[in-house]
Amino acid sequence: METKGITCKIPLDLHNRISEDIRESESTMSKFIEMVINEHYMKGATGMSKMRTMAFQVSEEFFQRIKDYLTRYEQTYGKKLSQKDFVIGLIEQALEEADEEFEAAQAAQEEAAGDSHETLEDTEDAEDEENAGIAEQPETGEEPEEVTEPQEEQETTD
């Protein structure tokens, strides 16, 4: 890949901040400027949506594990994966999995609600059938008499 240099003057305090970031990330000024420019153009391609910053601290041991992973990634795949891209990728993956879990839980709740609705309808149908039998009897204002089965007469021998 052919490269070309860029020269510009920036305020000293900004230069010092950039230099510190570069030292901490074990990068170079060229890689840093290239990353910033790429991010600028990528942001423009996404409609210049408002960006927010997430910052958090991790232990030194955890930080080194991440750096080791990123180094192995570059050695294995021949391309560099930034810490930002790595973390954003993990978060996006977790959010996609969470969305799938939420959808599954919602579907299960809807199915359970449907089952209980069907059970309620079945109960109402049975009650309607029972009430229909009662409603067919004429209303006389009196309590219905209890119907008993006639008993067979027993023969008695004396």
Secondary structure as GFF3:
##gff-version 3
##sequence-region A 1 158
A	DSSP	alpha_helix	12	24	.	.	.	ID=ss1
A	DSSP	alpha_helix	29	45	.	.	.	ID=ss2
A	DSSP	alpha_helix	60	77	.	.	.	ID=ss3
A	DSSP	alpha_helix	83	135	.	.	.	ID=ss4
###
